């Protein structure tokens, strides 16, 4: 399970990790509209609010949360099937979802990806070119809260100063028992 603030580089880390390891990636459902280049079923399962609420009502999600006015959640069935088949599964979810997953899968490895600082996170969010100033402020405030809460939820924290080094650290954590206090890319 990988989590971290928006813009911290989780997707890049997961993409590079996928070149090193074999795992199933759980595609989350969301009510937010697709960004340019995103594809249904690959990047997210794009659904409307009514469809999402039906998934919640039918207990079809392992976890779900609202962020930025949109709903996000992890479909239960594929994850359970892959685990029953003995496959490694990777989830990319936010901290509220991680708390929910911790209850269901207490022995899973929970890794938090942190930015080297909030100013760098701001720079990365601005560099996307698809995030308004008001959204950036909301995401930075959320990042402050997540960083403060991370030690109580996660087994390890990796600071993404340099992408390849962060991938090395996450890869090493997956290869270990995963129970470390802190990893840094210094």
C-alpha positions as CSV (number, residue, x, y, z in Angstrom):
1,X,0.0,0.0,0.0
2,X,1.5,3.3,-1.1
3,X,0.1,6.7,0.0
4,X,1.2,10.3,0.0
5,X,0.1,13.8,-0.9
6,X,-1.1,14.7,-4.3
7,X,1.9,15.6,-6.5
8,X,4.5,13.7,-4.5
9,X,5.3,11.2,-7.3
10,X,3.4,8.1,-6.3
11,X,2.4,7.3,-9.8
12,X,6.0,7.7,-11.1
13,X,7.3,5.5,-8.3
14,X,4.6,2.8,-9.0
15,X,5.4,2.9,-12.8
16,X,9.1,2.4,-12.2
17,X,8.5,-0.2,-9.5
18,X,6.4,-2.1,-12.1
19,X,9.5,-2.5,-14.3
20,X,11.3,-4.3,-11.4
21,X,8.6,-6.4,-9.8
22,X,5.5,-8.3,-10.7
23,X,2.4,-7.2,-8.9
24,X,-1.3,-6.4,-9.6
25,X,-2.2,-2.8,-9.4
26,X,-5.6,-2.0,-8.0
27,X,-7.3,0.6,-10.2
28,X,-9.4,2.9,-8.0
29,X,-12.9,4.1,-8.7
30,X,-13.5,7.8,-8.7
31,X,-16.2,10.3,-9.4
32,X,-13.7,13.0,-10.7
33,X,-13.5,13.6,-14.4
34,X,-10.5,12.2,-16.3
35,X,-7.5,14.3,-16.8
36,X,-6.1,14.6,-20.3
37,X,-4.6,11.2,-21.3
38,X,-6.2,9.2,-18.5
39,X,-8.1,6.1,-19.6
40,X,-11.1,4.3,-18.0
41,X,-10.0,1.0,-16.5
42,X,-6.3,1.9,-16.7
43,X,-5.8,5.0,-14.6
44,X,-9.2,5.0,-12.8
45,X,-12.6,3.5,-13.0
46,X,-14.5,6.7,-13.8
47,X,-18.0,6.5,-12.5
48,X,-20.7,9.1,-11.6
49,X,-21.7,9.7,-8.0
50,X,-24.8,7.5,-8.1
51,X,-22.7,4.5,-9.4
52,X,-20.1,5.1,-6.7
53,X,-22.8,5.3,-3.9
54,X,-24.2,2.0,-5.2
55,X,-20.8,0.4,-4.8
56,X,-20.6,1.7,-1.3
57,X,-24.1,0.4,-0.5
58,X,-23.3,-3.0,-1.9
59,X,-20.1,-3.2,0.2
60,X,-18.1,-3.5,-3.1
61,X,-15.3,-1.2,-1.9
62,X,-12.5,-2.1,0.5
63,X,-12.1,1.5,1.4
64,X,-13.4,4.8,0.2
65,X,-13.1,8.5,1.0
66,X,-14.0,11.9,-0.3
67,X,-11.2,14.3,-1.4
68,X,-11.6,17.6,-3.1
69,X,-15.3,17.0,-3.6
70,X,-14.8,13.7,-5.4
71,X,-15.2,10.2,-4.2
72,X,-12.4,7.6,-4.5
73,X,-12.4,3.9,-3.5
74,X,-10.8,0.5,-4.0
75,X,-13.0,-2.2,-5.6
76,X,-13.0,-5.2,-3.3
77,X,-13.5,-8.1,-5.7
78,X,-10.3,-7.9,-7.8
79,X,-8.0,-7.4,-4.7
80,X,-9.5,-10.4,-2.9
81,X,-9.3,-12.6,-6.0
82,X,-5.6,-11.7,-6.6
83,X,-4.7,-12.3,-3.0
84,X,-6.5,-15.6,-3.0
85,X,-4.4,-16.5,-6.1
86,X,-1.2,-15.6,-4.2
87,X,-0.4,-12.5,-6.2
88,X,1.2,-9.4,-4.8
89,X,-1.2,-6.4,-4.9
90,X,-0.3,-2.7,-4.8
91,X,-2.8,-0.1,-3.8
92,X,-2.3,3.7,-4.2
93,X,-4.7,5.3,-1.8
94,X,-4.9,8.3,0.5
95,X,-4.5,8.3,4.3
96,X,-8.1,7.8,5.2
97,X,-8.3,4.8,2.9
98,X,-5.1,3.5,4.4
99,X,-6.6,3.6,7.9
100,X,-9.6,1.5,6.6
101,X,-7.3,-1.0,4.8
102,X,-5.1,-1.3,8.0
103,X,-8.2,-2.8,9.7
104,X,-8.8,-5.4,6.9
105,X,-5.2,-6.2,6.1
106,X,-3.2,-5.5,9.3
107,X,0.0,-7.3,8.1
108,X,0.2,-5.4,4.8
109,X,3.1,-3.1,4.2
110,X,2.1,0.6,4.4
111,X,4.5,3.1,2.8
112,X,4.0,6.8,2.9
113,X,5.8,8.9,0.2
114,X,6.7,12.3,1.4
115,X,7.9,15.4,-0.4
116,X,11.3,16.9,0.5
117,X,9.3,19.9,1.6
118,X,6.0,21.7,1.1
119,X,7.5,24.3,-1.2
120,X,8.8,21.5,-3.5
121,X,5.4,19.9,-3.4
122,X,3.9,23.3,-4.4
123,X,6.3,23.5,-7.3
124,X,5.4,20.0,-8.5
125,X,1.7,20.7,-8.3
126,X,2.1,24.0,-10.2
127,X,4.2,22.1,-12.8
128,X,1.3,19.8,-13.6
129,X,-0.5,22.7,-15.2
130,X,-3.9,21.2,-14.4
131,X,-4.3,22.4,-10.8
132,X,-5.8,25.7,-9.8
133,X,-4.3,27.9,-7.1
134,X,-7.2,27.2,-4.8
135,X,-6.8,23.5,-5.4
136,X,-3.1,23.8,-4.7
137,X,-3.8,25.5,-1.4
138,X,-6.3,22.8,-0.4
139,X,-3.8,20.0,-1.4
140,X,-0.9,21.6,0.6
141,X,-3.1,21.9,3.7
142,X,-4.1,18.3,3.3
143,X,-0.4,17.3,2.8
144,X,0.4,19.1,6.1
145,X,-2.2,17.0,7.9
146,X,-1.2,13.8,6.2
147,X,2.5,14.3,7.1
148,X,1.6,14.8,10.7
149,X,-0.6,11.7,10.8
150,X,1.7,9.4,8.7
151,X,3.7,7.9,11.6
152,X,0.6,6.5,13.3
153,X,-0.7,4.8,10.1
154,X,2.4,3.8,8.0
155,X,5.2,1.3,8.5
156,X,7.7,3.4,6.5
157,X,8.2,6.9,5.2
158,X,10.2,7.5,2.0
159,X,11.1,11.1,1.1
160,X,11.0,11.5,-2.6
161,X,13.9,13.8,-3.2
162,X,15.2,11.9,-6.3
163,X,12.9,9.5,-8.1
164,X,15.2,6.6,-8.7
165,X,16.4,6.6,-5.1
166,X,12.8,6.7,-3.9
167,X,12.0,3.7,-6.1
168,X,15.1,1.9,-4.7
169,X,13.9,2.4,-1.2
170,X,10.3,1.3,-1.8
171,X,11.7,-1.8,-3.7
172,X,13.9,-2.6,-0.7
173,X,11.1,-2.2,1.7
174,X,8.9,-4.6,-0.3
175,X,11.8,-7.1,-0.3
176,X,12.3,-6.8,3.5
177,X,9.8,-7.5,6.2
178,X,8.7,-3.9,5.7
179,X,8.9,-2.9,9.3
180,X,11.2,0.1,9.3
181,X,10.9,3.4,11.1
182,X,12.0,5.7,8.3
183,X,13.6,5.7,5.0
184,X,15.0,8.9,3.3
185,X,16.5,9.6,-0.1
186,X,19.3,11.8,1.3
